Amino acid sequence: MEQLLNYIGANMEMVYFLILAILLGVEVISNVPAILHTPLMSGANAIHGVVVVGAIIVMLQASPDNYLALGVGFLAVIVGTLNVIGGFVVTDRMLEMFKKKPKKS
């Protein structure tokens, strides 16, 4: 616990930045109308590819005997990829709703 408090004390700017990001995210999401919330979230899931790139970089930087970093990186790549695919699928389904259906004759 003491190590955690020392780390937080040494990196207070990072803690402030994290708190600001959380408050800003809550403020932005809470002001989005309900009809636009689903497109916003599906787009955010599609942008989640940044996490996949970060996980690949972590895996490339990890030493071959660091199984924890490799395992967590692999898990992040899998979960991030599923999130990206899900975001694109949901976005595609929403866009299909806006297409005009052909008239039956």
N, CA and C of each residue as an Amber inpcrd file, in Angstrom:
protein
   315
   0.8320000  -1.1940000   0.0000000   0.0000000   0.0000000   0.0000000
   0.8740000   1.2530000   0.0000000   1.9820000   1.1660000   0.7260000
   2.8800000   2.3170000   0.7970000   3.5000000   2.6110000  -0.5670000
   3.8060000   1.5550000  -1.3310000   4.3670000   1.7580000  -2.6630000
   3.3530000   2.4480000  -3.5790000   2.1000000   2.0660000  -3.4440000
   1.0500000   2.6880000  -4.2500000   0.9160000   4.1720000  -3.9210000
   0.9180000   4.4980000  -2.6320000   0.8170000   5.9030000  -2.2300000
   2.0290000   6.6990000  -2.6860000   3.2110000   6.0990000  -2.6390000
   4.4140000   6.7780000  -3.1280000   4.3270000   7.0220000  -4.6300000
   3.8220000   6.0320000  -5.3630000   3.6770000   6.1830000  -6.8130000
   2.6870000   7.2970000  -7.1440000   1.5590000   7.2990000  -6.4450000
   0.5540000   8.3430000  -6.6810000   1.1200000   9.7130000  -6.3290000
   1.8580000   9.7940000  -5.2140000   2.4560000  11.0650000  -4.8150000
   3.4710000  11.5680000  -5.8230000   4.2170000  10.6540000  -6.4300000
   5.2330000  11.0470000  -7.4060000   4.6180000  11.4090000  -8.7590000
   3.4140000  10.9510000  -9.0180000   2.7790000  11.1770000 -10.3190000
   1.4360000  11.8870000 -10.1740000   1.3970000  12.9230000  -9.3880000
   0.1370000  13.6280000  -9.1490000  -0.4360000  14.2540000 -10.4200000
   0.4250000  14.7180000 -11.3190000  -0.0750000  15.3080000 -12.5600000
  -0.8450000  14.2770000 -13.3730000  -0.3550000  13.0370000 -13.3770000
  -1.0480000  11.9770000 -14.0920000  -2.4020000  11.6760000 -13.4360000
  -2.4480000  11.7170000 -12.1180000  -3.7030000  11.4880000 -11.3950000
  -4.6970000  12.6000000 -11.7230000  -4.2280000  13.8510000 -11.7310000
  -5.1050000  14.9710000 -12.0830000  -5.6260000  14.8230000 -13.5140000
  -4.7590000  14.4080000 -14.4110000  -5.1500000  14.2130000 -15.8050000
  -6.2070000  13.1190000 -15.9220000  -6.0440000  12.0320000 -15.1770000
  -7.0160000  10.9410000 -15.1900000  -8.3700000  11.4080000 -14.6560000
  -8.3580000  12.1500000 -13.5610000  -9.6060000  12.6650000 -12.9890000
 -10.2890000  13.6230000 -13.9680000  -9.5110000  14.4970000 -14.6000000
 -10.0680000  15.4210000 -15.5900000 -10.6670000  14.6630000 -16.7680000
  -9.9880000  13.6180000 -17.2380000 -10.5020000  12.8280000 -18.3570000
 -11.8040000  12.1290000 -17.9850000 -11.8860000  11.6160000 -16.7610000
 -13.1140000  10.9540000 -16.3140000 -14.2650000  11.9520000 -16.2560000
 -14.0210000  13.1150000 -15.6480000 -15.0800000  14.1240000 -15.5440000
 -15.5150000  14.6330000 -16.9140000 -14.5600000  14.8470000 -17.8020000
 -14.8840000  15.3030000 -19.1500000 -15.6910000  14.2500000 -19.9040000
 -15.3050000  12.9840000 -19.7780000 -16.0420000  11.9060000 -20.4360000
 -17.4630000  11.7960000 -19.9330000 -17.6460000  11.8980000 -18.6170000
 -18.9930000  11.8340000 -18.0410000 -19.8270000  13.0130000 -18.5320000
 -19.2380000  14.1890000 -18.5790000 -19.9640000  15.3780000 -19.0290000
 -20.3730000  15.2580000 -20.4970000 -19.4720000  14.7810000 -21.3340000
 -19.7780000  14.6530000 -22.7620000 -20.8680000  13.6090000 -22.9860000
 -20.7250000  12.4450000 -22.3640000 -21.6950000  11.3680000 -22.5660000
 -23.0650000  11.7370000 -21.9960000 -23.0880000  12.4380000 -20.8650000
 -24.3790000  12.7700000 -20.2580000 -25.1500000  13.8080000 -21.0730000
 -24.4680000  14.5760000 -21.9040000 -25.1440000  15.5930000 -22.7130000
 -25.5000000  15.1150000 -24.1150000 -25.2370000  13.8470000 -24.4110000
 -25.5900000  13.3020000 -25.7200000 -27.0500000  12.8530000 -25.6810000
 -27.8550000  13.2680000 -26.6570000 -29.2550000  12.8150000 -26.6720000
 -29.3400000  11.2920000 -26.8030000 -30.4090000  10.7270000 -26.2820000
 -30.5660000   9.2660000 -26.2680000 -30.5280000   8.6750000 -27.6700000
 -31.0570000   9.3980000 -28.6470000 -31.0960000   8.8620000 -30.0090000
 -29.6950000   8.7590000 -30.6210000 -28.7620000   9.5610000 -30.1330000
 -27.4010000   9.5350000 -30.6730000 -26.4340000   8.7050000 -29.8320000
 -26.8960000   8.1590000 -28.7270000 -25.9860000   7.4350000 -27.8390000
 -25.4680000   6.1480000 -28.4820000 -26.3380000   5.4040000 -29.1470000
 -25.9030000   4.1500000 -29.7720000 -24.8940000   4.3880000 -30.8910000
 -25.1110000   5.3490000 -31.8050000 -24.0760000   5.5980000 -32.8160000
 -22.7580000   6.0600000 -32.2030000 -22.8430000   6.8370000 -31.1340000
 -21.6250000   7.2960000 -30.4750000 -20.8410000   6.1210000 -29.9120000
 -21.5410000   5.2030000 -29.2610000 -20.8580000   4.0660000 -28.6490000
 -20.3330000   3.0940000 -29.7020000 -21.0650000   2.8960000 -30.7890000
 -20.5670000   1.9900000 -31.8250000 -19.3410000   2.5880000 -32.5050000
 -19.3480000   3.8950000 -32.6950000 -18.1620000   4.5470000 -33.2430000
 -16.9800000   4.4720000 -32.3030000 -17.2480000   4.6110000 -31.0100000
 -16.1720000   4.5010000 -30.0190000 -15.5970000   3.0910000 -30.0060000
 -16.4460000   2.0880000 -30.1620000 -15.9460000   0.7190000 -30.2240000
 -15.0830000   0.5070000 -31.4570000 -15.4590000   1.1190000 -32.5620000
 -14.6630000   0.9850000 -33.7730000 -13.3050000   1.6650000 -33.6130000
 -13.2750000   2.7800000 -32.9080000 -12.0200000   3.4990000 -32.6750000
 -11.1290000   2.7440000 -31.6900000 -11.7000000   1.7650000 -31.0270000
 -10.9830000   0.9840000 -30.0230000  -9.7510000   0.2820000 -30.6030000
  -9.5720000   0.3560000 -31.8970000  -8.4030000  -0.2370000 -32.5320000
  -7.0940000   0.3150000 -32.0070000  -7.1240000   1.4950000 -31.4080000
  -5.9140000   2.0650000 -30.8040000  -5.4110000   1.1550000 -29.6900000
  -6.3290000   0.5480000 -28.9490000  -5.9420000  -0.3720000 -27.8790000
  -5.2670000  -1.6030000 -28.4660000  -5.7490000  -2.0540000 -29.6100000
  -5.1330000  -3.2080000 -30.2640000  -3.7010000  -2.8770000 -30.6620000
  -3.4970000  -1.7010000 -31.2290000  -2.1430000  -1.2850000 -31.6120000
  -1.2480000  -1.1800000 -30.3790000  -1.7620000  -0.5880000 -29.2950000
  -0.9840000  -0.4900000 -28.0610000  -0.6340000  -1.8490000 -27.4940000
  -1.5640000  -2.7900000 -27.5420000  -1.2960000  -4.1360000 -27.0320000
  -0.2350000  -4.8370000 -27.8710000  -0.2690000  -4.6330000 -29.1650000
   0.7530000  -5.2300000 -30.0270000   2.1140000  -4.6330000 -29.7120000
   2.1680000  -3.3270000 -29.4690000   3.4400000  -2.6860000 -29.1170000
   3.9620000  -3.2250000 -27.7970000   3.0780000  -3.4110000 -26.8080000
   3.4980000  -3.9770000 -25.5180000   4.0530000  -5.3770000 -25.7140000
   3.3920000  -6.1680000 -26.5390000   3.8680000  -7.5290000 -26.7690000
   5.2160000  -7.5350000 -27.4840000   5.4260000  -6.5890000 -28.3960000
   6.7110000  -6.5280000 -29.0980000   7.8430000  -6.0690000 -28.1840000
   7.5350000  -5.2120000 -27.2080000   8.5540000  -4.6950000 -26.2980000
   8.8650000  -5.6540000 -25.1560000   7.9680000  -6.5950000 -24.8770000
   8.1540000  -7.5100000 -23.7460000   9.2300000  -8.5340000 -24.0770000
   9.9750000  -8.9020000 -23.0430000  10.9790000  -9.9460000 -23.2340000
  10.2740000 -11.2950000 -23.3580000  10.8890000 -12.2460000 -24.0530000
  10.2310000 -13.5420000 -24.2740000   9.9230000 -14.3200000 -22.9970000
  10.6210000 -14.0330000 -21.9020000  10.3580000 -14.7660000 -20.6620000
   9.3720000 -14.0400000 -19.7440000   8.8580000 -12.8980000 -20.1660000
   7.8660000 -12.1610000 -19.3810000   6.4650000 -12.6220000 -19.8000000
   6.0400000 -13.7320000 -19.2080000   4.7760000 -14.3470000 -19.5990000
   3.5690000 -13.4910000 -19.2280000   3.6790000 -12.7230000 -18.1530000
   2.5550000 -11.8790000 -17.7440000   2.2680000 -10.8070000 -18.8000000
   3.3120000 -10.1090000 -19.2410000   3.1250000  -9.0630000 -20.2550000
   2.6310000  -9.6560000 -21.5660000   3.1680000 -10.8050000 -21.9450000
   2.7290000 -11.4390000 -23.1850000   1.2800000 -11.9170000 -23.0850000
   0.9210000 -12.4790000 -21.9350000  -0.4500000 -12.9590000 -21.7530000
  -1.4590000 -11.8310000 -21.7280000  -1.1450000 -10.7730000 -20.9790000
  -2.0620000  -9.6270000 -20.9100000  -2.1440000  -8.9340000 -22.2700000
  -1.0100000  -8.8270000 -22.9620000  -1.0190000  -8.2320000 -24.2990000
  -1.8520000  -9.0380000 -25.2760000  -1.7070000 -10.3640000 -25.2150000
  -2.4960000 -11.2350000 -26.0880000  -3.9840000 -11.0980000 -25.7920000
  -4.3230000 -11.0840000 -24.5110000  -5.7200000 -10.9240000 -24.1120000
  -6.2740000  -9.5750000 -24.5830000  -5.4520000  -8.5210000 -24.4690000
  -5.8860000  -7.1940000 -24.9220000  -6.1010000  -7.1670000 -26.4320000
  -5.2470000  -7.8590000 -27.1770000  -5.4210000  -7.9120000 -28.6330000
  -6.7250000  -8.6220000 -28.9850000  -7.0000000  -9.7460000 -28.3200000
  -8.2190000 -10.5040000 -28.6150000  -9.4680000  -9.6940000 -28.2580000
  -9.5090000  -9.1570000 -27.0370000 -10.6930000  -8.4130000 -26.5930000
 -10.8630000  -7.1270000 -27.4080000  -9.7610000  -6.4360000 -27.6880000
  -9.8370000  -5.2210000 -28.4930000 -10.3240000  -5.4970000 -29.9040000
  -9.8670000  -6.6010000 -30.4820000 -10.3140000  -6.9670000 -31.8240000
 -11.8040000  -7.2860000 -31.8350000 -12.2640000  -8.0160000 -30.8200000
 -13.7000000  -8.3020000 -30.7230000 -14.5080000  -7.0120000 -30.5880000
 -13.9850000  -6.0550000 -29.8290000 -14.6820000  -4.7820000 -29.6450000
 -14.7360000  -3.9900000 -30.9520000 -13.6400000  -3.9990000 -31.6940000
 -13.6140000  -3.2900000 -32.9790000 -14.6110000  -3.9210000 -33.9470000
 -14.5910000  -5.2450000 -34.0370000 -15.5140000  -5.9340000 -34.9440000
 -16.9620000  -5.6740000 -34.5280000 -17.2310000  -5.7480000 -33.2330000
 -18.5830000  -5.4720000 -32.7430000 -19.0230000  -4.0560000 -33.0590000
 -18.1100000  -3.1010000 -32.9310000 -18.4430000  -1.7150000 -33.2620000
 -18.8110000  -1.5420000 -34.7190000 -18.0500000  -2.2010000 -35.5930000
 -18.3630000  -2.1050000 -37.0120000 -19.6690000  -2.8200000 -37.3530000
 -19.9380000  -3.9560000 -36.7180000 -21.1830000  -4.6840000 -36.9850000
 -22.3910000  -3.8600000 -36.5480000 -22.3150000  -3.2820000 -35.3450000
 -23.4370000  -2.4730000 -34.8480000 -23.6290000  -1.2400000 -35.7270000
 -22.5380000  -0.6020000 -36.1190000 -22.6360000   0.5740000 -36.9830000
 -23.2590000   0.2040000 -38.3260000 -22.8500000  -0.9280000 -38.8860000
 -23.4080000  -1.3640000 -40.1640000 -24.9010000  -1.6470000 -40.0430000
 -25.3090000  -2.2810000 -38.9560000 -26.7370000  -2.5630000 -38.7590000
 -27.5390000  -1.2710000 -38.6150000 -26.9590000  -0.2800000 -37.9410000
 -27.6700000   0.9970000 -37.7950000 -27.7860000   1.7080000 -39.1330000
 -26.7310000   1.6590000 -39.9340000 -26.7860000   2.3200000 -41.2360000
 -27.7580000   1.6280000 -42.1780000 -27.9350000   0.3220000 -42.0240000
 -28.9160000  -0.4060000 -42.8350000 -30.3280000   0.1000000 -42.5770000
 -30.6030000   0.5530000 -41.3660000 -31.9440000   1.0440000 -41.0390000
 -32.2780000   2.3190000 -41.8040000 -31.2700000   3.0810000 -42.2130000
 -31.5130000   4.3410000 -42.9060000 -31.6280000   4.1810000 -44.4180000
 -31.2870000   3.0130000 -44.9410000 -31.3940000   2.7990000 -46.3820000
 -32.8570000   2.6290000 -46.7640000 -33.1940000   3.1870000 -47.9110000
 -34.5670000   3.0560000 -48.3900000 -34.7510000   1.6610000 -48.9760000
 -35.8470000   1.0600000 -48.5870000 -36.1550000  -0.2750000 -49.0890000
 -36.7740000  -0.1410000 -50.4750000 -36.4460000  -1.0610000 -51.3800000
 -37.0410000  -0.9790000 -52.7280000 -38.5460000  -1.2280000 -52.6700000
 -39.2530000  -0.5040000 -53.5120000 -40.7140000  -0.6400000 -53.5500000
 -41.0870000  -1.9510000 -54.2270000 -42.0320000  -2.6360000 -53.6220000
 -42.5260000  -3.8790000 -54.2230000 -43.5790000  -3.5280000 -55.2660000
 -43.4480000  -4.1550000 -56.4490000 -44.4320000  -3.8520000 -57.4890000
 -45.3550000  -4.9970000 -57.7630000
